[in-house]
């Protein structure tokens, strides 16, 4: 069985937390980018086509 000191040590370990936090931030950025591209995709396409036609 675990004693109280071992349980406290396991709870306080922070080795893997940084990687998890970076992964969550990366997922959040990816979701925001996908939503922005989805919402603005047609407008961006129109602007690019207008520029291409003007050239």
C-alpha positions as CSV (number, residue, x, y, z in Angstrom):
1,X,0.0,0.0,0.0
2,X,1.0,3.6,-0.6
3,X,1.8,5.7,2.5
4,X,0.8,9.3,2.8
5,X,4.2,10.6,1.8
6,X,4.2,8.6,-1.5
7,X,0.7,9.9,-2.4
8,X,1.8,13.5,-1.8
9,X,4.8,13.0,-4.0
10,X,2.7,11.6,-6.8
11,X,0.2,14.4,-6.5
12,X,2.9,17.1,-6.6
13,X,4.8,15.8,-9.6
14,X,4.6,18.2,-12.5
15,X,6.8,16.5,-15.1
16,X,4.1,15.8,-17.7
17,X,1.9,18.9,-17.1
18,X,3.9,21.2,-19.4
19,X,3.6,19.0,-22.4
20,X,-0.2,18.6,-21.8
21,X,-0.6,22.4,-21.5
22,X,1.3,23.0,-24.7
23,X,-0.9,20.4,-26.4
24,X,-4.1,22.0,-25.2
25,X,-2.9,25.4,-26.4
26,X,-2.0,23.9,-29.8
27,X,-5.4,22.4,-30.1
28,X,-7.1,25.7,-29.2
29,X,-5.1,27.5,-31.8
30,X,-6.0,24.9,-34.4
31,X,-9.7,25.1,-33.6
32,X,-9.6,28.9,-33.8
33,X,-7.8,28.8,-37.2
34,X,-10.2,26.2,-38.6
35,X,-13.2,28.3,-37.5
36,X,-11.7,31.5,-38.9
37,X,-10.9,29.9,-42.3
38,X,-14.3,28.3,-42.5
39,X,-16.1,31.6,-41.8
40,X,-13.8,33.8,-43.9
41,X,-13.0,31.3,-46.7
42,X,-15.5,32.6,-49.3
43,X,-14.6,36.3,-48.6
44,X,-10.9,35.6,-49.0
45,X,-11.5,33.6,-52.2
46,X,-13.5,36.5,-53.6
47,X,-10.8,39.0,-52.8
48,X,-8.1,36.8,-54.4
49,X,-10.3,36.4,-57.5
50,X,-10.8,40.1,-57.8
51,X,-7.1,40.7,-57.5
52,X,-6.4,38.1,-60.2
53,X,-9.0,39.5,-62.5
54,X,-7.6,43.0,-62.1
55,X,-4.1,41.9,-63.1
